[in-house]
Amino acid sequence: MVLIFAETQKGKFKKTAYEAVTYGYKTAQILGTECAALVLGTASGLEELGKYGASKVYHVPDAALDNFDSQVYAAVISEVAGKAGANVIIFSHSALGKSTAGRVAARMNAGSVSGVNSLPTVEGGAFRVRKGVFSGKAFAEYEVKSDAKVLSLMGNSIQPEASGQPAPVEVVSAEVPAARVTVNKLERVEGITPLPEAELVVSAGRGMKGPENWNIIEELANVMGATTACSRPVADTGWRPHHEHVGQTGIAIRPNLYVAIGISGAIQHLAGVNNSKTIVVINKDREAPFFKAADYGVVGDLFEVVPRLTEAMKKFKAEH
Ligand SMILES: Cc1cc2nc3c(=O)[nH]c(=O)nc-3n(C[C@H](O)[C@H](O)[C@H](O)COP(=O)(O)OP(=O)(O)OC[C@H]3O[C@@H](n4cnc5c(N)ncnc54)[C@H](O)[C@@H]3O)c2cc1C
């Protein structure tokens, strides 16, 4: 059986949870088995996961699981997976998924692949998945030979498909170990799509000259309904908050559209954005390395190009 860990935030499912269930359902079809979902802590609308392909939803409602602790989550998820007879466990490749999948794999003696971006293939009994490697410059195919398999699914690799029926919810008990981490305060950025889930991203770098100029980036992002991101030096110098930093040492994203404004395209930056489906680069230096990775490029001064692009977007939106 395939078991999906369906991630919630404030008791509601994230888009990546629906992606993971859709992926799990399709994986189960390939393997000729069922797909179930697992939800931890206080949450609502669990039966909805059935629409995305879960035949059953396991729920451990213990309020101690409302705060995330990867050791505690790994213990509970492994226990439920064992009881349910699941041998493929799928996480979203989020901060939570990344820090928990490896622990679950160790507990279940499972082969694990993190950040997969396509459905598995099974040929002659060989279970293979694909992921991006070398900063997104190549794909690697991994064969997982162990009986138990743990995967984490890169965001925006599959579109959620809700065509099924609500699923029955089964409340299950599991031993919840004492957490070693105490959460004293939680500050969440509200009202925007978090970067790992964003389909449209407008990102800017040191070419912006200073934080006081970011209004043109925010305006463009608002018109597009995009999430804002930035290069590392921009976050390091405090021009923008750290949660916007993308790249090798920041968040790795895979949006449908990544607009890079005043960013040179250093390899460490590209490592986190190379998997974007379409890349648009705006830079005044035609030799900027980012143009090599771009699908579309504008050579020009961002302070002229961005406001004009925003105006063109507004006009387009008004007309369509
Ligand atoms: C171990 C390590 C890890 C790193 N991890 C990351 C990471 O995760 N993410 C990351 O981003 N970086 C990372 N870096 C830093 C990376 O190497 C680059 O230094 C950084 O990405 C450069 O940021 P930038 O492109 O914003 O700035 P710059 O390199 O200064 O580029 C600014 C660009 O803006 C353009 N520009 C200037 N003015 C204008 C204008 N008016 N109109 C249009 N274009 C203009 C310039 O032509 C230039 O291309 C890492 C470095 C190391 C060593």
The ligand as an SDF file (V2000), in Angstrom:
LIG
                    3D

 53 58  0  0  0  0  0  0  0  0999 V2000
   28.4420   28.6340   -0.5870 C   0  0  0  0  0  0  0  0  0  0  0  0
   27.6150   29.6880   -1.2680 C   0  0  0  0  0  0  0  0  0  0  0  0
   26.2530   29.5460   -1.2760 C   0  0  0  0  0  0  0  0  0  0  0  0
   25.4450   30.5030   -1.8940 C   0  0  0  0  0  0  0  0  0  0  0  0
   24.0790   30.3330   -1.9100 N   0  0  0  0  0  0  0  0  0  0  0  0
   23.3350   31.2360   -2.5790 C   0  0  0  0  0  0  0  0  0  0  0  0
   21.9140   31.0580   -2.6730 C   0  0  0  0  0  0  0  0  0  0  0  0
   21.3300   30.1190   -2.1240 O   0  0  0  0  0  0  0  0  0  0  0  0
   21.2130   31.9670   -3.3700 N   0  0  0  0  0  0  0  0  0  0  0  0
   21.7870   33.0480   -3.9920 C   0  0  0  0  0  0  0  0  0  0  0  0
   21.0740   33.8420   -4.6180 O   0  0  0  0  0  0  0  0  0  0  0  0
   23.1190   33.2370   -3.9080 N   0  0  0  0  0  0  0  0  0  0  0  0
   23.9020   32.3660   -3.2130 C   0  0  0  0  0  0  0  0  0  0  0  0
   25.2450   32.5810   -3.1300 N   0  0  0  0  0  0  0  0  0  0  0  0
   25.7850   33.8430   -3.6460 C   0  0  0  0  0  0  0  0  0  0  0  0
   26.0090   33.8010   -5.1520 C   0  0  0  0  0  0  0  0  0  0  0  0
   27.2650   33.2680   -5.4470 O   0  0  0  0  0  0  0  0  0  0  0  0
   25.9360   35.2400   -5.7330 C   0  0  0  0  0  0  0  0  0  0  0  0
   26.8920   36.0320   -5.0870 O   0  0  0  0  0  0  0  0  0  0  0  0
   24.5730   35.8920   -5.5910 C   0  0  0  0  0  0  0  0  0  0  0  0
   23.5650   35.0420   -6.0880 O   0  0  0  0  0  0  0  0  0  0  0  0
   24.5510   37.2070   -6.3500 C   0  0  0  0  0  0  0  0  0  0  0  0
   23.3570   37.8750   -6.0670 O   0  0  0  0  0  0  0  0  0  0  0  0
   22.7650   38.9080   -7.1170 P   0  0  0  0  0  0  0  0  0  0  0  0
   22.6610   38.2500   -8.4370 O   0  0  0  0  0  0  0  0  0  0  0  0
   21.5460   39.4980   -6.5010 O   0  0  0  0  0  0  0  0  0  0  0  0
   23.8650   40.0750   -7.1220 O   0  0  0  0  0  0  0  0  0  0  0  0
   24.9850   40.4420   -8.1710 P   0  0  0  0  0  0  0  0  0  0  0  0
   25.8680   39.2970   -8.4930 O   0  0  0  0  0  0  0  0  0  0  0  0
   25.6200   41.6770   -7.6690 O   0  0  0  0  0  0  0  0  0  0  0  0
   24.1810   40.7580   -9.5060 O   0  0  0  0  0  0  0  0  0  0  0  0
   23.3650   41.8760   -9.6900 C   0  0  0  0  0  0  0  0  0  0  0  0
   22.8730   41.8480  -11.1330 C   0  0  0  0  0  0  0  0  0  0  0  0
   21.9940   42.9420  -11.3140 O   0  0  0  0  0  0  0  0  0  0  0  0
   22.2390   43.4830  -12.5900 C   0  0  0  0  0  0  0  0  0  0  0  0
   21.8310   44.8770  -12.5430 N   0  0  0  0  0  0  0  0  0  0  0  0
   22.3850   45.9010  -11.8460 C   0  0  0  0  0  0  0  0  0  0  0  0
   21.7020   47.0280  -12.0240 N   0  0  0  0  0  0  0  0  0  0  0  0
   20.6980   46.7290  -12.8780 C   0  0  0  0  0  0  0  0  0  0  0  0
   19.6530   47.4810  -13.4460 C   0  0  0  0  0  0  0  0  0  0  0  0
   19.4860   48.7920  -13.1860 N   0  0  0  0  0  0  0  0  0  0  0  0
   18.7910   46.8810  -14.3080 N   0  0  0  0  0  0  0  0  0  0  0  0
   18.9310   45.5550  -14.5840 C   0  0  0  0  0  0  0  0  0  0  0  0
   19.9090   44.7930  -14.0600 N   0  0  0  0  0  0  0  0  0  0  0  0
   20.7720   45.3670  -13.2090 C   0  0  0  0  0  0  0  0  0  0  0  0
   23.7260   43.3260  -12.8270 C   0  0  0  0  0  0  0  0  0  0  0  0
   24.0330   43.3330  -14.2000 O   0  0  0  0  0  0  0  0  0  0  0  0
   23.9750   41.9810  -12.1590 C   0  0  0  0  0  0  0  0  0  0  0  0
   23.8540   40.9150  -13.1050 O   0  0  0  0  0  0  0  0  0  0  0  0
   26.0440   31.6300   -2.5050 C   0  0  0  0  0  0  0  0  0  0  0  0
   27.4390   31.7500   -2.4900 C   0  0  0  0  0  0  0  0  0  0  0  0
   28.2080   30.7960   -1.8820 C   0  0  0  0  0  0  0  0  0  0  0  0
   29.7090   30.9590   -1.8930 C   0  0  0  0  0  0  0  0  0  0  0  0
  1  2  1  0
  2  3  1  0
  2 52  2  0
  3  4  2  0
  4  5  1  0
  4 50  1  0
  5  6  2  0
  6  7  1  0
  6 13  1  0
  7  8  2  0
  7  9  1  0
  9 10  1  0
 10 11  2  0
 10 12  1  0
 12 13  2  0
 13 14  1  0
 14 15  1  0
 14 50  1  0
 15 16  1  0
 16 17  1  0
 16 18  1  0
 18 19  1  0
 18 20  1  0
 20 21  1  0
 20 22  1  0
 22 23  1  0
 23 24  1  0
 24 25  2  0
 24 26  1  0
 24 27  1  0
 27 28  1  0
 28 29  2  0
 28 30  1  0
 28 31  1  0
 31 32  1  0
 32 33  1  0
 33 34  1  0
 33 48  1  0
 34 35  1  0
 35 36  1  0
 35 46  1  0
 36 37  1  0
 36 45  1  0
 37 38  2  0
 38 39  1  0
 39 40  1  0
 39 45  2  0
 40 41  1  0
 40 42  2  0
 42 43  1  0
 43 44  2  0
 44 45  1  0
 46 47  1  0
 46 48  1  0
 48 49  1  0
 50 51  2  0
 51 52  1  0
 52 53  1  0
M  END
$$$$
